[in-house]
């Protein structure tokens, strides 16, 4: 039974998408017989390989840049724990983008640089900043502009591929519209919900555990205060992903029985645990509720749940193993050249072992292992850096009148102070409101909704088939 969810299809929203990220898809590998042997552990340029997609590689720097972009997009504070939670979703996203671009190339679809620039300009405008401001913001977060450009290229290419397929394959008959109109009449007065979702597909049985863990991680991220619309844009696989997971008003009986059962127990502002349906896992957010057919005014919408207090580092008990490289500044005139040299050196550091070797090579006695330090004993300006900088990654160059310094944290023990449990009662259920006058959508709107849903299903199946026929090896 087709649903009439008021969503925009995946191929129709790309140019209106005010986001810095794309939906992610679950990754699938080919049968073992197709797997290559003795794969290289690094790209020709020396980059470590995080994943292989057919004959293309995804490097660790690709993954790290996309994680930083996801953190910026969702407004999530960076920590080692957060990076670990995001890494599997980001890799799946990058794998799917490679598959989409490869399929676009096979289909003769190409995206010009002008189209990418226009899309990025719209992203900047919709975030109320200029293109140069957007690029500066990315640079300040250590995100190459090319990371966003490639993400936009994949979205635009997939949009064009799907537009061709939809024109060729999606046809809605008059009898389908008639049947949908009859179902709408039968639903008058029944509850409908203003709904948003994060959807993760399960394409094969061997994905079940992995996708469930991903759904649990995303749910926990929202409960910790993560931005639901931003996480939906970044990771959801439904057609409403580009609009923050928004599905519009959804009626009882319109979606699966499992979702109907979950919605019957929910109130505006509530999140569901992951709901398993025949196609995958759904995390639902009820934003409002009203009887179907009402003319407006009865809507009882609720904003997303307020951010929960997040655990914070216990500085008093935290400790770190830190190393440093010290490059002395002999005079004010030398400060800029020393800083530039330190920045150049910082960019070559790939690990703690690499850092230690380069520290010894400086010949400066102060450079090297500083041992295990109590964070509370560090200067206040370094305490947040010590607990927040990613393990094994060099800090920005720290400048003083006497020296340029690069730090790296190789081990860290940071107990967290948990916020007190919430004691707020659940909001009361909305009072039933009688339907004074039924107002139903017209045939054209119903046909458009049916077309959107069919296109969404086609896009999911198309990408699922690409995954199943591809060689995918994830090495992280």
C-alpha positions in Angstrom: 0.0 0.0 0.0 1.6 3.3 -1.1 2.0 6.0 1.6 1.3 9.6 1.0 4.1 11.1 3.2 4.6 14.7 2.5 8.3 14.4 1.7 10.6 15.6 -1.1 12.3 13.0 -3.1 16.0 12.5 -2.8 16.7 13.7 -6.4 14.6 16.8 -6.1 16.1 18.5 -3.0 19.8 18.8 -3.8 19.8 22.4 -4.9 17.6 23.5 -2.0 19.7 21.7 0.6 21.0 24.1 3.3 23.4 21.5 4.8 27.1 20.7 4.8 26.6 16.9 4.6 24.8 14.1 2.8 22.8 11.1 3.9 24.9 8.0 4.7 24.1 4.5 3.6 25.0 1.2 5.2 28.0 -0.5 3.5 27.9 -4.0 2.0 30.7 -6.1 0.6 30.7 -8.6 -2.2 31.0 -12.3 -1.6 34.5 -13.4 -0.3 35.4 -14.9 -3.7 35.5 -11.4 -5.2 37.9 -10.0 -2.7 41.4 -9.2 -3.9 44.5 -10.5 -2.2 47.5 -8.6 -0.9 45.9 -5.2 -1.1 48.3 -2.3 -0.5 48.1 -0.6 2.9 48.7 2.9 1.5 48.0 5.0 -1.5 50.8 5.8 -4.0 51.2 9.1 -2.1 51.8 7.3 1.2 48.3 7.9 2.6 46.9 5.1 4.7 43.9 3.4 3.2 40.6 3.4 5.1 38.5 1.6 2.5 38.5 0.4 -1.1 35.5 0.8 -3.4 36.0 -1.1 -6.6 39.2 0.4 -8.0 39.1 3.6 -5.9 40.5 4.2 -2.4 39.3 6.2 0.6 42.2 7.5 2.7 42.3 8.2 6.4 42.6 11.9 5.6 39.3 11.7 3.7 37.7 10.1 6.7 39.2 12.5 9.2 38.1 15.6 7.1 34.6 14.2 6.8 34.4 13.6 10.5 35.4 17.2 11.2 32.7 18.3 8.7 30.1 16.1 10.4 31.1 17.6 13.8 30.7 21.1 12.3 27.4 20.3 10.7 25.9 18.7 13.8 27.3 21.2 16.3 28.8 18.3 18.3 31.8 18.9 20.5 34.9 17.0 19.3 36.2 14.2 21.6 37.8 10.9 21.1 34.5 9.2 22.0 32.5 11.3 19.5 35.0 10.5 16.7 34.7 6.8 17.5 30.9 7.0 17.3 30.9 8.9 14.0 33.7 6.9 12.2 31.5 3.9 11.0 28.8 6.2 9.7 31.2 8.5 7.9 33.0 5.6 6.2 29.6 4.2 5.0 28.7 7.7 3.7 32.0 8.0 1.8 31.6 4.5 0.4 28.2 5.3 -1.0 29.4 8.6 -2.5 32.1 6.7 -4.4 29.5 4.2 -5.7 27.2 7.1 -6.7 30.0 8.9 -8.5 31.1 5.7 -10.2 27.6 5.0 -11.4 27.2 8.6 -12.7 30.4 8.2 -14.7 29.1 4.9 -16.2 25.9 6.7 -17.1 27.7 9.6 -18.8 26.7 12.1 -16.1 29.3 14.8 -15.2 29.0 17.8 -12.9 30.8 21.0 -13.8 32.8 23.1 -11.4 30.4 25.9 -12.0 27.5 23.8 -10.8 29.4 22.8 -7.6 30.3 26.5 -7.0 26.7 27.5 -7.3 25.6 24.8 -4.9 28.2 25.8 -2.3 27.1 29.4 -2.8 23.5 28.4 -2.0 24.7 26.5 1.1 26.6 29.6 2.3 23.5 31.9 1.7 21.2 29.5 3.5 23.6 29.6 6.4 23.5 33.4 6.2 27.2 33.7 5.4 29.2 34.5 2.3 31.2 32.0 0.3 34.5 33.3 1.6 33.2 33.2 5.2 32.1 29.6 4.6 35.6 28.7 3.3 37.2 30.4 6.3 35.0 28.5 8.7 36.0 25.2 7.1 39.7 26.2 7.1 39.5 27.1 10.8 38.1 23.6 11.5 40.9 21.9 9.5 38.4 20.9 6.7 39.7 21.3 3.1 37.1 23.0 0.9 37.5 20.0 -1.4 35.8 17.8 1.2 32.6 19.8 0.8 33.1 20.1 -3.0 33.3 16.3 -3.4 30.3 15.8 -1.2 28.3 18.3 -3.3 29.5 16.7 -6.5 28.3 13.3 -5.4 24.9 14.7 -4.4 24.4 16.5 -7.7 25.6 13.6 -9.8 23.2 11.2 -8.0 20.4 13.7 -8.3 20.9 13.7 -12.1 21.2 9.9 -12.4 18.0 9.4 -10.4 16.1 12.1 -12.4 16.8 10.1 -15.5 15.7 6.8 -13.9 12.5 8.4 -12.4 11.4 9.9 -15.8 11.9 6.5 -17.4 10.5 4.2 -14.7 8.0 6.0 -12.3 4.5 6.2 -13.6 1.4 6.8 -11.4 -1.9 5.5 -12.8 -5.3 7.0 -12.2 -6.5 4.0 -10.3 -3.6 4.4 -7.8 -4.6 8.0 -7.2 -8.3 6.9 -6.8 -7.3 4.3 -4.2 -5.2 6.8 -2.3 -8.0 9.3 -2.2 -10.3 6.7 -0.8 -7.8 5.9 1.9 -7.6 9.6 2.8 -11.4 9.8 3.2 -11.3 6.7 5.5 -8.7 8.4 7.7 -10.6 11.5 8.5 -10.5 12.1 12.3 -7.8 9.6 13.0 -4.5 10.9 14.5 -1.8 12.2 12.3 1.7 13.1 13.4 4.2 15.8 12.4 7.1 13.4 12.1 10.8 13.5 11.5 13.0 10.4 11.2 16.5 9.1 10.8 16.3 5.9 8.7 19.1 3.3 8.3 18.5 0.6 5.7 19.3 -3.1 6.4 19.9 -4.6 2.9 21.3 -8.0 3.9 20.9 -10.1 7.1 24.6 -9.8 7.9 24.2 -6.1 8.3 21.6 -6.4 11.1 23.9 -6.0 14.1 26.0 -3.3 12.6 23.1 -1.1 11.5 21.4 -1.6 14.9 24.6 -0.4 16.6 24.7 2.6 14.3 21.1 3.4 15.2 21.8 3.1 18.9 24.8 5.4 18.5 22.8 8.1 16.7 20.0 7.9 19.2 22.5 8.4 22.0 24.0 11.3 20.1 20.6 13.0 20.0 20.0 12.3 23.7 23.3 13.8 24.5 22.1 17.1 22.9 23.0 16.4 19.2 21.0 18.3 16.6 18.3 15.9 15.2 17.9 17.7 11.9 21.6 17.9 11.3 22.2 14.3 12.2 19.3 13.3 9.8 20.9 15.3 7.0 24.2 13.7 7.7 23.2 10.1 8.1 19.6 9.3 7.3 18.7 7.4 4.1 15.1 8.5 3.7 13.9 11.0 1.1 13.4 13.6 3.8 17.0 13.5 4.9 18.0 16.6 3.1 15.3 18.6 4.9 16.5 17.4 8.3 14.5 14.1 8.3 11.2 15.9 8.0 8.4 13.6 6.8 5.6 16.2 7.2 2.2 15.0 8.5 1.9 11.2 8.7 -1.4 9.4 9.2 -2.2 6.3 11.1 -2.1 3.3 8.7 0.0 5.2 6.2 3.4 3.7 7.2 4.3 0.3 8.5 2.5 -1.4 11.4 5.6 -1.3 13.5 5.8 2.5 13.1 2.1 2.9 13.8 2.5 1.0 17.1 5.4 3.2 18.1 3.6 6.4 17.2 0.5 5.3 19.3 2.6 5.5 22.4 4.4 8.8 21.7 3.6 12.4 22.4 4.8 15.6 20.8 8.5 16.2 21.5 9.3 12.5 22.2 12.0 10.4 20.6 11.5 6.7 19.9 14.1 3.9 20.3 15.1 2.4 17.0 12.1 0.8 15.4 12.8 -2.2 13.2 10.7 -2.5 10.0 11.1 -4.7 7.0 13.5 -2.3 5.4 15.6 -1.1 8.3 15.7 0.9 11.5 13.8 4.2 12.1 14.5 6.7 14.9 11.3 8.8 15.1 10.8 12.3 16.5 7.1 13.4 16.9 7.0 17.2 16.5 3.2 17.6 16.7 -0.1 15.8 16.6 -3.7 16.6 15.3 -6.7 14.7 13.9 -6.4 14.2 10.2 -8.6 16.5 8.1 -8.5 19.4 10.4 -8.4 22.8 8.8 -5.5 24.2 10.9 -5.4 25.8 14.3 -5.7 22.4 16.1 -2.0 21.6 15.4 -0.1 20.9 18.6 3.4 21.0 17.5 6.4 20.8 19.8 10.0 21.8 19.3 12.7 19.1 19.3 13.6 18.0 22.9 16.0 20.5 24.6 19.7 19.4 24.7 20.5 17.2 27.6 23.4 18.2 29.9 26.4 16.5 28.6 29.2 14.7 30.6 32.2 17.0 31.2 35.8 16.1 31.8 36.9 15.8 35.4 40.0 18.0 35.2 40.9 17.3 38.8 41.5 13.6 38.1 42.5 13.7 34.4 46.0 12.8 33.3 47.7 12.7 29.9 51.0 11.5 28.3 52.2 14.5 26.3 55.2 15.2 24.0 56.4 18.5 22.7 58.6 20.0 20.0 60.2 23.3 21.0 61.6 25.6 18.4 63.4 28.6 20.0 62.8 32.2 18.8 66.1 34.1 19.0 64.6 37.5 18.2 61.3 39.2 17.3 62.5 39.3 13.7 62.8 35.5 13.7 59.3 34.9 15.1 57.5 34.6 11.8 60.0 32.4 10.1 60.2 30.1 13.2 56.4 29.9 13.3 56.2 29.1 9.5 58.8 26.4 10.0 56.9 24.9 12.9 53.7 24.9 10.9 55.4 23.1 8.0 56.8 20.5 10.4 53.4 20.1 12.1 51.8 19.1 8.8 54.3 16.3 8.3 53.5 14.6 11.6 51.3 11.5 11.3 51.6 9.7 14.7 53.1 9.8 18.2 56.1 7.7 17.0 56.6 10.1 14.1 56.3 13.1 16.5 58.9 11.6 18.8 61.4 11.0 16.0 61.0 14.6 14.7 61.3 16.0 18.3 64.7 14.2 18.7 65.8 15.5 15.3 65.4 19.1 16.4 68.3 18.7 18.8 66.5 20.9 21.4 66.8 19.4 24.9 63.3 20.5 25.8 61.8 18.6 22.9 60.5 15.1 23.5 58.4 13.1 26.0 57.1 15.2 28.9 55.9 12.1 30.7 52.5 11.6 32.4 51.1 14.9 33.5 48.1 15.8 35.7 45.8 18.1 33.7 45.0 20.3 36.6 48.8 21.1 36.9 48.9 22.5 33.4 48.3 26.2 32.6 44.6 26.9 32.2 45.0 27.6 28.5 46.4 24.1 27.9 43.9 22.1 30.0 41.2 22.1 27.4 43.7 21.3 24.7 45.0 18.4 26.7 41.6 16.8 27.1 40.1 17.8 23.8 42.8 17.4 21.1 42.4 14.0 19.2 44.9 11.4 20.3 47.9 11.1 18.1 47.3 14.3 16.2 49.6 17.4 16.7 48.2 20.5 18.2 48.2 23.9 16.4 51.5 25.8 16.7 51.5 27.6 20.1 53.5 30.8 20.0 55.3 32.6 22.8 58.0 35.3 22.7 60.6 32.6 23.4 59.5 29.7 21.2 57.1 28.0 18.9 55.7 24.8 20.4 53.9 21.8 19.0 52.2 19.4 21.4 50.8 15.9 21.0 48.8 13.7 23.4 49.6 10.0 23.1 47.7 8.6 26.1 44.8 10.1 28.1 42.8 9.1 31.2 39.9 11.6 31.6 37.1 10.5 33.9 33.8 12.2 33.1 31.5 13.9 35.4 28.0 12.7 34.6 25.1 15.2 34.8 22.3 14.4 37.3 19.5 12.2 35.8 16.6 14.2 34.5 13.5 14.2 36.6 11.1 16.0 34.3 7.8 14.3 33.7 6.7 13.5 30.2 4.5 16.1 28.6 0.8 15.3 28.9 -0.9 13.9 25.8 -2.7 16.4 23.6 -6.4 16.8 24.2 -8.5 15.4 21.4 -9.8 18.1 19.1 -12.9 17.5 17.0 -12.7 17.9 13.3 -14.9 20.8 12.4 -14.3 20.6 8.6 -12.5 18.0 6.7 -9.9 19.3 4.3 -8.3 16.8 2.0 -5.4 17.3 -0.6 -6.3 17.4 -4.2 -5.6 14.7 -6.8 -2.5 16.6 -8.1 -1.0 16.7 -4.6 -1.8 13.0 -4.0 -0.2 12.1 -7.3 2.9 14.1 -6.5 3.2 12.4 -3.1 2.9 9.0 -4.7 5.6 10.0 -7.2 7.9 11.1 -4.4 7.5 7.9 -2.5 8.1 5.7 -5.6 11.2 7.7 -6.4 12.5 7.3 -2.9 12.0 3.5 -3.1 13.7 3.4 -6.5 16.7 5.4 -5.2 17.2 3.0 -2.2 16.9 -0.1 -4.4 19.3 1.3 -7.0 22.0 2.1 -4.4 21.4 -1.2 -2.7 22.1 -3.0 -6.0 25.2 -1.0 -6.5 26.5 -2.0 -3.1 25.8 -5.7 -3.7 27.6 -5.8 -7.0 30.6 -3.7 -5.8 33.9 -4.8 -4.2 34.0 -3.0 -0.9 36.7 -3.5 1.7 36.7 -1.4 4.9 40.0 -1.5 6.7 39.2 0.6 9.8 
